[in-house]
Amino acid sequence: MKLKRVFGIGIAMALMAPIGVLSAQAGGAAAATPTCKTQTGTATIKPGLGKTKKDQVITALTALSACTGGGVTKGSGKATIKVKAGDCAGLAKTGQKMPISETITWSNGKTSTLTGTSTTGPKVAQATITLKVTKGLFLNKKASTVVSFAPAKGGGSCTDAAPLKKLTIKGVKPFVVS
């Protein structure tokens, strides 16, 4: 009799196990990728934006913090944005699309490599960034954010003689991996 009861309890537990696994997966799915509330950084522009249109390379260094989900709490990113025939007037327009590639090193020591598009806007002095993780942590997930940018102190004055070479960056919307 006791053997039947133990056997019955064992069968009941075995049948319930998949439900526990499915519940854990469903509950964990929401936290499987990070959302970082804070984003700050700087960007260097080479050769520098003036009045004459020139191809530019923007290198941005950003710090992501207040991250929840995905097993990370913060990250540091290095992004490269290529601008064709860029000038200061173009920086002040919305809708300019540029390719971007970025590598983020997360607080757990793992990295994510992302590629996508940086589009000026939705407002002047902002950029909407859409990315896809192509390598590393969060592979094949998408990421997005909106940042604002402004000339950094001593970063240049948008003339050909003193081109704009430095920007400050601040998150307008969280950096979200989904």
C-alpha positions in Angstrom: 0.0 0.0 0.0 2.8 2.4 0.9 4.6 1.5 -2.3 1.5 2.4 -4.3 1.3 5.8 -2.6 5.0 6.6 -3.1 4.8 5.4 -6.7 1.7 7.6 -7.2 3.3 10.7 -5.7 6.4 10.0 -7.9 4.3 9.8 -11.0 2.4 13.0 -10.1 5.7 14.8 -9.5 7.1 13.6 -12.8 4.1 14.8 -14.7 4.3 18.2 -13.0 8.0 18.7 -13.8 7.5 19.8 -17.4 5.0 22.5 -16.1 7.6 23.9 -13.8 10.2 24.0 -16.6 7.7 25.7 -18.9 6.8 28.2 -16.2 10.5 29.0 -15.6 11.1 29.5 -19.3 8.1 31.7 -19.7 9.0 33.8 -16.6 12.7 33.9 -17.6 11.9 34.9 -21.2 11.1 38.5 -20.1 14.5 38.9 -18.5 16.5 37.0 -21.2 17.7 40.3 -22.7 18.7 43.6 -21.1 17.2 47.1 -21.0 19.7 49.8 -20.0 18.1 52.9 -18.8 21.1 55.2 -18.9 23.5 55.8 -21.7 26.3 58.5 -21.9 29.4 58.9 -23.9 31.6 60.8 -26.3 32.3 60.7 -30.0 35.3 61.6 -32.1 34.7 62.7 -35.7 37.5 62.3 -38.3 38.6 64.3 -40.2 35.9 66.6 -38.7 32.7 68.4 -39.8 33.0 71.7 -41.4 31.2 73.5 -44.3 32.8 71.3 -47.0 31.3 67.9 -47.5 33.8 65.1 -46.7 33.5 61.4 -45.8 33.7 61.0 -42.0 34.2 58.3 -39.5 32.6 58.8 -36.1 34.0 56.7 -33.2 31.7 56.7 -30.2 32.5 55.4 -26.8 29.4 54.9 -24.6 28.6 53.6 -21.1 25.4 51.7 -20.6 24.2 51.5 -17.0 21.1 50.7 -14.9 20.7 47.5 -17.0 18.2 44.9 -16.0 17.7 41.5 -17.6 20.0 39.2 -19.5 22.3 38.7 -16.6 24.1 42.1 -17.0 24.0 45.3 -15.1 26.1 47.6 -17.3 28.2 47.6 -20.5 30.7 49.7 -22.4 30.4 50.2 -26.1 32.6 51.2 -29.0 30.7 52.1 -32.2 31.9 53.2 -35.6 29.6 55.2 -37.8 30.5 56.0 -41.4 29.2 59.2 -42.9 29.3 59.8 -46.7 29.9 63.4 -47.7 29.2 64.7 -44.2 29.2 68.4 -43.1 27.8 70.3 -40.2 24.6 71.2 -42.0 23.9 67.5 -42.6 24.3 66.8 -38.9 21.5 69.3 -38.2 19.1 67.5 -40.6 16.8 64.5 -39.7 16.6 61.4 -41.9 20.3 61.0 -42.8 21.0 57.2 -42.6 24.5 55.9 -41.8 25.8 52.4 -41.2 26.9 51.6 -37.7 28.8 48.7 -36.1 29.3 48.4 -32.4 30.9 46.1 -29.9 29.6 46.0 -26.3 31.5 44.5 -23.4 29.0 43.6 -20.7 29.4 43.5 -16.9 29.6 39.7 -17.1 32.7 39.9 -19.3 30.9 38.7 -22.5 30.7 40.8 -25.6 28.1 41.5 -28.3 28.9 42.6 -31.8 26.1 44.6 -33.5 25.5 46.1 -36.9 22.8 48.3 -38.2 21.7 51.9 -39.0 22.0 55.2 -37.3 19.4 57.7 -38.6 19.4 61.4 -37.6 16.2 62.2 -35.8 13.4 62.1 -34.8 14.5 65.6 -33.7 17.5 67.7 -34.7 20.5 66.7 -32.6 19.2 63.1 -32.1 19.9 59.8 -33.7 17.7 56.7 -33.8 19.8 53.6 -33.7 18.6 50.1 -34.8 20.9 47.2 -34.6 21.1 43.4 -34.8 23.5 41.3 -32.7 25.6 39.4 -35.2 28.1 37.7 -32.8 28.4 36.9 -29.1 26.0 37.4 -26.3 22.3 37.9 -27.4 23.1 36.6 -30.9 20.4 37.3 -33.5 18.5 39.7 -31.1 17.7 43.2 -32.1 18.7 46.4 -30.2 17.5 50.0 -30.4 17.9 53.3 -28.8 17.6 57.0 -29.4 20.4 59.3 -28.3 21.0 63.0 -28.3 24.3 64.6 -29.3 25.9 68.0 -28.9 29.2 69.6 -29.6 31.7 68.9 -26.8 33.4 71.7 -25.1 36.6 72.5 -27.2 35.4 70.1 -29.9 35.5 72.5 -32.8 33.2 75.1 -34.4 31.8 73.6 -37.6 34.1 75.6 -39.9 36.6 74.3 -42.4 39.4 76.0 -40.4 38.2 74.5 -37.0 36.0 71.5 -37.9 33.7 69.8 -35.3 35.6 66.8 -34.0 34.0 65.9 -30.7 30.5 65.3 -29.5 28.8 64.4 -26.2 26.2 61.6 -26.3 23.2 61.0 -23.9 20.5 58.5 -24.1 17.0 59.8 -24.8 15.4 56.4 -24.8 16.7 53.2 -23.1 19.1 50.9 -24.9 16.9 47.8 -25.4 17.9 44.4 -26.6 14.9 42.3 -27.6 
